């Protein structure tokens, strides 16, 4: 009779990869793609996990696409560092055909190196299969689908406008997510599916729900709901929704589901300026206060060295401290490294 050890070796050999092993593989050190805002990274324990299915969802203007562009910008830097000669690619499936290159450039995205998929009359099944084939090449490190809510199944394409269709893309997305989960882990590729909110017509209590069915939500390792937060003026002061010329707003992030890190940081946010992009320096100060690296007393902010605990300097007003960090990159980097643990 064949031993268990021999059976495992034979099975791995037949599969041409090691899928059976003795002992649990350590997954504590999950690789991540950080966001530009330390405040956002704090709520995500460092950033967006690699090799997983991720869902960004929320209402219009809530920051879903902007956040995905920020992930792309930082992913491109990581891929370049890992393999300068042949870095992994980013695939952007622009189902809405609304990619804003100027805004992407503002956020640090290299649009010239992205693989764009701009569908016109292709079904969800066809597009999902292309994404799977692209991941299987091993050359793609990040896929962004913007958005799942506008994609149509082959069934919908085959019918006239007045004819009813059932299930939407749920069946196609179910098959896609099941196949993609394994491929993403194998090739260390992350998929971010941007989704929309719909009224939940099947519930007698109303409410909202995302499109695509239950299987997609189940297979996602991380689901983040986005909302538009408070508006602020040029000085960073909060203003009302009726304010005529706000300079930006907070992007609220709620971790609805996580299989990648503890669920003890359910809500986070970051500052988005409409002309300058993500205000990483301002957000760094806010997180540093949580860690005790910045001690606030009224309008005064004392900056503490994370390594020694000694006070570096004291500033009147948050903006003065932000300007200091902008001028001293070494101290800013040290704060960032210590504020994502």
N, C-alpha and C positions, 0 to 999 in steps of 0.2 A: 504494500500500500504506500502511496506517495505521501511524503511528509508535508506538513504545512509550509515549512520554509521553502521546500522545492516547488510547491504549488504557487507560492507568491512570486518566486523568481521566474517561473515559467509564464505566469500570467503577465508580469511586467514585460517580459521578452516578447510575448505575442502582441502586446499593446504598443511596443516600441517606445515606451516611456515608463517611468516609475510612478505608478498610481497606487501601489500597495506598499506600505512601509511599516516598520516596527516602531512604535512610539509616536506620540503626537508631535507634529511639526510646530515649532515655536512661531506663533504669528503675532507676538506682542509688538515687534518692531515693524509695523505696517508702513510701507513707503507711501509718502503723500506728495501731492502737488500743492504747495502753499498758495494762499491768496496774498494779495499785496498788503492787505490790512491785518496787522497783528491782532486787532480786536476780533476780526472774523476768524482768524486762525485759532484764537483762544477757544472759541465755542466749538471748533471742529477738531480740537486736540492736534493742531498742526496743519491741517489742510484737507484736501480732497483725497481719499485713499486711492491708490493705483490698483489696477487689475480688478475693478469692481464695476457694477452697474449702479449709476447714480441718477436720481430724479430731482430736477429743479421744477417747482411748480408754484403758481400764484396768479394773481390777476394782472391785467395789462399795466405796464409801467412800474412793476414791483421790483425790477432789478435782476430778473432771471438771465436774460441775454448778456447784460453787462457783466454779471458775475462769471458767466461761462467764458466771456472774452478775457477776463482777468486770469482765469484758470489756463486758458490757451497761452497767454503771454508768458506765464511762469513755467508752463510745461515745455514750451519751446526752449527756454533757457536750460532747463534740466536735461532735455534730450541732447542739446548741443554739448553740454558738459560731459555727458555719459559717453558720447561717441561723436567727436568733432568731425570726423571724416564722413560718417554716414548716419546722422541723427535720425531718430524716429520721426515720423510725420504726424501731423494733425489733420484729421478728416472732418470737414464741416458740411453736414447735410442741411442745406439752406432750403427747407421745404416751404418756408414763407417768402423766400426771395426778397429778404429785407436786410441783408448784410450791409452794415454801414462801415465802410472802410476808414473814413476819417475818424470816427469814434473809436474804432479798433486801433488805429494808429496812436490815438491819444492814450490808450490804455497799454500801449507797448507791444501790440500784436504785430508780428511779421506776416502780413497777408500774402506776400509773394511766395511763401513756402507752404501755404496751406493747400490741401487737396479739397477743392470745392465740388460739391454735388448740387447742381441747380436743376431740380426736376420741373417738368412742365406738365406732362400727362402720364407719368409713370406711377404705377400702383405701389402701395406700401410693401407688398410682397417682393416686388422687383428691387426696390431700394434697400430693404432689409437684407436681402440676399447679397447685394453688392457690398454692404457694410461687413457682413460676415466673411465674405471672400477676402476683403481688404485686411481685416484683422488677422486672418489665417496666414497671410504672407509674413507676418512677424515684423513688418516695417512700420506699422501704425501704433502709436502710443496713446493717442487720445482721439475719441470720436465725440462730436457734439451734434445732436439732432435737434434742429430748431424749426418747427416744433412737431411733436407727435399729434397734437390736436388738429392740424390742418391736413394730415395725410389721409388718403382715401384708399380703401381696399379695392381689389380687382372687381369684386362684386358691385361696388358703387360705380366704378367706371363703366361697367357693362350695361348699367341701367340708365333710363332717362331721368331727368331732374325730378319729375313728379312721382316716380316709383319709389316705394319704400325699400330701405335696406336695413338689415338687422345686425347688431353686434359691432358695427363700425370696423376698426382695425384690431379689435380685441383678439381675434383668432390669430391673425398674422403676428401681432405683438407678443402673444403668448409663446408661439413657436420660436420667434426671434430671441426673446429674453432667455428662454431655456438653453438655446444653443450658444448665445452670446456669453452667458455666465461662465461656462467652461472655457471658451476661447479666450476670454479676457484674462482669466487667471493664468492660463497657459502662456499667453504672450505678453503678460503684464501691461495690458491695454485697458484704459478706463473709458467707459461710455457714459456721457451725460445726456440724458433725455429730458429736454425742456417740455413741460406739459402745461396745459391750460385747465382752468376751472370751469365746470359746468354746473347748472342747477341740477340737483338730484331729484329727478321727476319720479323715481321709483319709491321714494320715501314719503310717507304721509306727513312727516315733520319738516319737509323741505331740506334746506341746507345745500351744500355744494359737494362735488366729487370730481376727481380727475378722470380724464379719458383713458381708454385703453384696456379696461378690465382689471380684474384682481391679480392675475398671474404676474403681470409686469410689476405691480406694487410689491408683491411677495418676493420676487426675484431680485429686486433692488436692495443693495446693502445699505444704502443711505438715501433718505428722502428729506428734502429741505423745502419748507414752504417760505416763500418770499412775500413781503408786504412793504408798501411805501410808508416810511416813517415820517417823523417831523421834518418840516422844512427849516432851513437856516439861512441867514444873510451872509454877506461877504466877511463879516467879523466872526462868524460861527455862532451867532446868537439865534436861538429858536424864534421863529416867526409863525404867524397864523396861516392857515390854508388860504386865506383871502389876500395875503401879502402879494403885491403886484409883481415884484421882481426877486424871487428867492434865488440864491446862488447855488443851492443844492438841497439834498435831503438825505436822511438816514435810510439805509436799506436794512430792513429787519429780516432776520433769518431764524426760523424755528426748526430745530431738528425733530422731525416727526417720527423718524425711524432710524436706528443705527445698529448695524452688526459689526461695526469697526472700532468703536470706542464707547466708554460709559455714557449713559444718558443723563448725566448730572449737570450738563450745560445746555439746557434745552433751548435757550434763546440768546441770540447774539445780533450784532448789527455792525455796519461800517458806514463811514461818511463818504458821500459821493458829491463831488463838485461838478457842476454842469460844464465847466470850461477847463478845469485842471485835472479832472478824473478823480481817482480814489485818493483821499487825504490820509495817506499812510502815517505821516508824522503825527497828526492830531490823534489818530487812533492808537498809536504807540503810547502816547502819554496816558490815555485812559486805561489801557491794560497795565501799564507800569504802576499805576496807582493801586490796582488790585494786588499786585505782587509786592508792593512796598518799596519799589525802586524809585518811585516819586511819592513824596509825602505832601499832601495838600493841606494848607491851613488858611482858610479864607481865600483871598486872592493870590496867596503866595504858594509857589511850587518848589519844593526842595528836591534836587536830583541826587540820587544815591548810587554809588558804584555797586553793581550787582555782585562783583567778586569780593570786594573788601568791606562793603557796608558803610564806607565813609561818604560823607556828603561832598559832592563835587562842586555844586553851586546852588544858589537860590534865585528864583525869578518871580517878579511880580506880573502875574497874568499868564495864562496858558500860551498865548501867542509868542511871548518872549522865549519860553522854553522850547516851543516848536522851532523857532528861528535858530536857537542854539543847536538843536539836534540836526537841523539842515546844514549847519556849518561844520559840525563835528561828526562825520560819517562813522568813525570808529566807535564812538560812544553809542550812536544810534543802532549800529549793527549788533553791538553787545546787548543792548536792551531787547532788540527783536529776538535774538537767540534765546534769551532767558525768559521771554514773555510768551512762549508757545509751548511750554512744558506742561 
